[in-house]
Amino acid sequence: MKNVKIISTILFYITRIIAILYILVTIYALVSLVTGWSYITRDNGENFAVCYPFTETRFLLGENNWNYKIFEFLIPIGAYGIFFLLVSNVFNAFKQPKLFTEYGVKQLKWFCLANIFVPLIIILFALIFTGNIEDGLEWAGVIHFFLGVFAYFLYAIFKQGFNLQNEQDLYI
């Protein structure tokens, strides 16, 4: 169990940093799109680029229409920020002194629900509002669905372990 705690602690910090970076990039992209700061258009206004702050070096690229910017650009980037936040919370549950806790069960539940339903909702909104989906987004949805199903199995195991642990604590 000591190795699990060490690995989960390292992965907790890595995924938490990635989550913060994704969320910051989402906020920066939103500010750039709304205010025009570090924002340039290309190809006669058909495409745009969000540049690194205080430079003209392109950082994020996309099509220059608001449906694309919202449903295929900002929402997916922000969703990955939430995804990595949820992953870091799961790793945080694995590094606790007690493995089967209510906190761990809740984190696995949120992680599996988010992976099963959020990508599906994002893909549906992208299809409704843009008429198509970005290349690879459907595969990302499939991968997240299977990850969510796998997380559901872990959730069920953790819930059973938590219940057995509580029964054992009550019995003693």
KOLTITI-634253 format. One record per residue: residue in three letters; z, x, y of N, C-alpha, C in turn. Coordinates in pm, whole numbers, padded with zeros to 5 digits, always signed. Example, Ala and Ser with C-alpha at 12.3 -4.5 7.8 and 13.67 -1.06 7.14 Angstrom:
BEGIN
ala+00780+01319-00569+00780+01230-00450+00780+01320-00330 ser+00708+01285-00225+00714+01367-00106+00787+01290+00003 
END
This chain:
BEGIN
met+00000+00082-00120+00000+00000+00000+00000+00085+00126 lys+00051+00207+00114+00056+00294+00231-00084+00324+00283 asn-00179+00346+00191-00318+00373+00231-00379+00253+00302 val-00348+00134+00253-00401+00012+00315-00351+00001+00459 lys-00225+00028+00480-00168+00020+00615-00229+00125+00708 ile-00252+00245+00657-00312+00351+00740-00455+00314+00777 ile-00534+00273+00677-00674+00237+00701-00684+00116+00793 ser-00600+00015+00768-00606-00105+00852-00561-00075+00994 thr-00469+00017+01013-00427+00055+01148-00542+00122+01222 ile-00610+00215+01155-00724+00283+01217-00834+00183+01250 leu-00866+00095+01155-00971-00004+01176-00931-00107+01282 phe-00803-00138+01291-00755-00228+01395-00790-00173+01533 tyr-00757-00047+01557-00783+00012+01688-00933+00026+01716 ile-01011+00064+01615-01156+00077+01634-01217-00058+01669 thr-01185-00162+01590-01245-00293+01615-01192-00356+01744 arg-01070-00328+01781-01017-00382+01908-01090-00319+02026 ile-01116-00188+02018-01192-00121+02125-01334-00176+02132 ile-01398-00196+02016-01533-00253+02014-01533-00393+02074 ala-01432-00474+02040-01421-00610+02095-01410-00606+02246 ile-01325-00519+02296-01309-00507+02442-01439-00465+02507 leu-01510-00370+02446-01638-00325+02501-01740-00438+02504 tyr-01752-00513+02395-01846-00626+02392-01811-00730+02499 ile-01685-00760+02514-01644-00859+02613-01672-00807+02754 leu-01644-00680+02778-01673-00621+02909-01824-00620+02937 val-01904-00588+02836-02050-00590+02854-02098-00731+02885 thr-02040-00831+02817-02077-00969+02844-02043-01007+02988 ile-01924-00971+03033-01883-01002+03170-01973-00928+03270 tyr-02000-00800+03242-02087-00720+03330-02227-00780+03336 ala-02282-00819+03221-02415-00878+03219-02417-01011+03295 leu-02314-01091+03280-02306-01218+03351-02301-01195+03503 val-02218-01102+03545-02209-01070+03688-02343-01019+03739 ser-02407-00933+03662-02537-00878+03701-02643-00987+03711 leu-02645-01077+03615-02745-01185+03615-02723-01282+03731 val-02598-01311+03760-02568-01410+03865-02585-01350+04004 thr-02542-01226+04022-02544-01167+04157-02669-01083+04184 gly-02737-01039+04078-02853-00952+04097-02816-00805+04110 trp-02688-00773+04095-02642-00635+04105-02681-00559+03978 ser-02745-00444+03992-02793-00361+03880-02887-00442+03790 tyr-02967-00524+03850-03058-00613+03779-03198-00591+03832 ile-03293-00570+03742-03432-00554+03785-03521-00640+03696 thr-03632-00684+03754-03731-00756+03675-03848-00662+03648 arg-03918-00689+03540-04033-00606+03501-04145-00696+03457 asp-04259-00637+03437-04377-00709+03386-04406-00836+03465 asn-04416-00823+03595-04444-00935+03686-04342-01048+03672 gly-04217-01013+03651-04110-01112+03644-04091-01176+03509 glu-04167-01135+03408-04151-01194+03275-04027-01145+03202 asn-03986-01021+03226-03872-00962+03159-03773-00911+03263 phe-03651-00885+03217-03550-00831+03307-03478-00716+03237 ala-03407-00641+03316-03321-00535+03265-03192-00534+03345 val-03082-00529+03275-02953-00504+03337-02932-00354+03324 cys-02910-00289+03436-02898-00143+03438-02752-00100+03428 tyr-02733+00026+03389-02598+00082+03393-02548+00074+03537 pro-02419+00057+03557-02368+00043+03694-02408+00161+03783 phe-02452+00128+03903-02487+00223+04009-02606+00312+03973 thr-02688+00268+03877-02808+00344+03841-02924+00246+03826 glu-03040+00300+03799-03155+00217+03764-03197+00244+03620 thr-03106+00297+03541-03130+00321+03400-03106+00192+03324 arg-03206+00147+03251-03198+00018+03180-03096+00024+03067 phe-03016-00081+03061-02909-00091+02963-02933-00208+02868 leu-02957-00325+02921-02983-00446+02843-03116-00505+02888 leu-03198-00544+02792-03331-00597+02823-03345-00738+02769 gly-03430-00818+02834-03454-00952+02785-03564-01024+02860 glu-03591-01148+02818-03690-01232+02883-03629-01294+03008 asn-03707-01309+03111-03656-01355+03239-03666-01507+03252 asn-03591-01580+03169-03573-01723+03189-03430-01757+03151 trp-03375-01859+03217-03232-01886+03201-03193-01935+03063 asn-03280-02007+02995-03247-02049+02859-03226-01928+02768 tyr-03317-01832+02780-03304-01709+02702-03177-01634+02743 lys-03156-01619+02873-03042-01542+02922-02909-01598+02872 ile-02901-01729+02865-02775-01791+02823-02762-01795+02670 phe-02862-01853+02602-02847-01884+02461-02888-01773+02365 glu-02965-01677+02411-03006-01568+02322-02960-01432+02372 phe-02892-01430+02486-02849-01304+02543-02697-01303+02562 leu-02646-01384+02654-02504-01381+02686-02416-01435+02573 ile-02451-01550+02519-02366-01611+02416-02358-01523+02291 pro-02469-01469+02237-02454-01381+02120-02374-01254+02147 ile-02391-01193+02264-02312-01073+02295-02164-01109+02304 gly-02134-01218+02373-01995-01263+02382-01938-01302+02247 ala-02021-01364+02162-01975-01403+02029-01938-01281+01945 tyr-02011-01172+01962-01974-01050+01889-01845-00991+01944 gly-01817-01010+02070-01687-00970+02123-01575-01047+02055 ile-01595-01177+02040-01496-01260+01971-01488-01222+01824 phe-01603-01196+01761-01605-01155+01620-01519-01030+01598 phe-01541-00928+01680-01464-00805+01663-01317-00824+01698 leu-01287-00916+01789-01148-00948+01818-01082-01011+01696 leu-01153-01104+01631-01101-01166+01510-01086-01066+01397 val-01183-00975+01383-01173-00871+01280-01051-00784+01306 ser-01030-00747+01432-00914-00663+01463-00784-00736+01433 asn-00780-00868+01455-00660-00945+01421-00636-00947+01270 val-00743-00953+01191-00728-00947+01046-00673-00811+01004 phe-00728-00704+01061-00675-00570+01029-00530-00556+01076 asn-00496-00619+01186-00358-00619+01233-00266-00686+01132 ala-00314-00792+01068-00234-00860+00965-00211-00769+00844 phe-00310-00686+00811-00297-00598+00695-00204-00480+00722 lys-00177-00449+00847-00091-00334+00877+00055-00374+00898 gln+00086-00500+00884+00223-00546+00902+00310-00503+00783 pro+00442-00495+00803+00532-00455+00694+00525-00549+00573 lys+00513-00678+00601+00500-00778+00496+00354-00822+00489 leu+00295-00821+00370+00152-00850+00359+00122-00999+00374 phe+00194-01084+00303+00166-01227+00306+00253-01295+00412 thr+00194-01313+00530+00266-01375+00640+00184-01493+00692 glu+00251-01579+00766+00182-01692+00827+00076-01643+00926 tyr+00108-01534+00998+00013-01474+01092-00114-01429+01019 gly-00099-01361+00906-00215-01315+00830-00300-01430+00779 val-00234-01534+00731-00306-01651+00681-00386-01715+00795 lys-00324-01729+00911-00393-01790+01027-00512-01705+01071 gln-00494-01573+01074-00603-01486+01118-00721-01493+01022 leu-00694-01496+00893-00803-01509+00795-00871-01645+00806 lys-00794-01749+00833-00852-01882+00850-00947-01884+00969 trp-00901-01833+01084-00987-01831+01203-01112-01744+01182 phe-01093-01632+01112-01205-01542+01087-01309-01610+00999 cys-01267-01678+00892-01365-01742+00803-01431-01861+00872 leu-01357-01941+00946-01417-02054+01016-01517-02007+01123 ala-01480-01904+01196-01570-01852+01300-01699-01798+01239 asn-01690-01730+01126-01809-01671+01065-01898-01775+01000 ile-01841-01883+00954-01923-01988+00891-01990-02075+00997 phe-01917-02114+01102-01968-02215+01193-02026-02163+01325 val-01968-02061+01384-02014-02015+01516-02159-01967+01513 pro-02199-01881+01418-02341-01840+01418-02437-01957+01402 leu-02399-02054+01319-02483-02172+01300-02498-02249+01431 ile-02389-02266+01504-02393-02337+01631-02478-02260+01734 ile-02461-02128+01738-02539-02047+01832-02687-02056+01801 ile-02722-02048+01673-02863-02057+01633-02920-02194+01667 leu-02843-02300+01643-02890-02435+01676-02911-02452+01827 phe-02816-02403+01907-02834-02410+02053-02955-02330+02098 ala-02973-02212+02040-03089-02130+02076-03219-02203+02042 leu-03224-02267+01925-03344-02343+01887-03367-02462+01979 ile-03260-02533+02013-03273-02652+02097-03319-02615+02238 phe-03255-02513+02297-03280-02483+02437-03392-02384+02462 thr-03426-02301+02363-03533-02203+02386-03655-02230+02300 gly-03641-02310+02197-03755-02342+02111-03779-02239+02002 asn-03713-02126+02009-03723-02025+01903-03594-01945+01903 ile-03583-01857+01805-03466-01771+01800-03511-01626+01796 glu-03428-01542+01851-03456-01398+01858-03475-01342+01717 asp-03565-01246+01703-03588-01183+01574-03457-01129+01517 gly-03428-01164+01395-03308-01114+01328-03186-01202+01344 leu-03190-01298+01438-03073-01382+01459-03045-01470+01338 glu-03152-01516+01271-03131-01599+01152-03067-01519+01040 trp-03105-01391+01026-03043-01307+00923-02898-01277+00957 ala-02869-01259+01084-02731-01239+01126-02648-01363+01089 gly-02707-01482+01107-02638-01605+01070-02610-01613+00921 val-02707-01573+00840-02688-01573+00694-02579-01474+00653 ile-02583-01356+00711-02483-01254+00679-02344-01302+00719 his-02332-01361+00837-02201-01412+00881-02154-01528+00794 phe-02247-01610+00747-02209-01719+00658-02145-01664+00530 phe-02210-01566+00468-02155-01509+00345-02025-01433+00371 leu-02017-01368+00486-01892-01302+00525-01781-01406+00541 gly-01815-01521+00598-01718-01628+00614-01673-01686+00481 val-01764-01699+00387-01728-01750+00254-01635-01650+00185 phe-01669-01521+00194-01583-01418+00137-01445-01420+00203 ala-01442-01435+00335-01314-01442+00407-01237-01567+00366 tyr-01309-01675+00333-01241-01796+00285-01168-01768+00154 phe-01231-01693+00065-01164-01657-00061-01038-01575-00033 leu-01048-01479+00058-00930-01401+00096-00823-01491+00158 tyr-00866-01584+00242-00774-01679+00304-00699-01758+00197 ala-00773-01809+00097-00710-01887-00010-00610-01802-00088 ile-00645-01677-00116-00555-01587-00188-00431-01559-00104 phe-00450-01531+00025-00336-01504+00112-00248-01627+00129 lys-00308-01743+00137-00229-01866+00150-00144-01888+00025 gln-00203-01867-00091-00129-01879-00216-00018-01774-00224 gly-00049-01650-00185+00053-01544-00185+00166-01575-00089 phe+00132-01629+00028+00234-01667+00126+00324-01778+00071 asn+00263-01879+00008+00342-01988-00051+00432-01938-00163 leu+00378-01853-00251+00459-01798-00360+00573-01712-00306 gln+00544-01635-00204+00647-01550-00144+00757-01635-00082 asn+00720-01746-00016+00820-01836+00042+00903-01903-00067 glu+00838-01945-00176+00912-02004-00287+01009-01904-00347 gln+00966-01780-00362+01050-01674-00418+01169-01648-00324 asp+01143-01645-00194+01252-01623-00098+01352-01736-00102 leu+01306-01862-00120+01395-01976-00128+01476-01975-00257 tyr+01416-01927-00364+01480-01926-00495+01595-01827-00499 ile+01575-01714-00434+01679-01611-00436+01789-01654-00344 
END
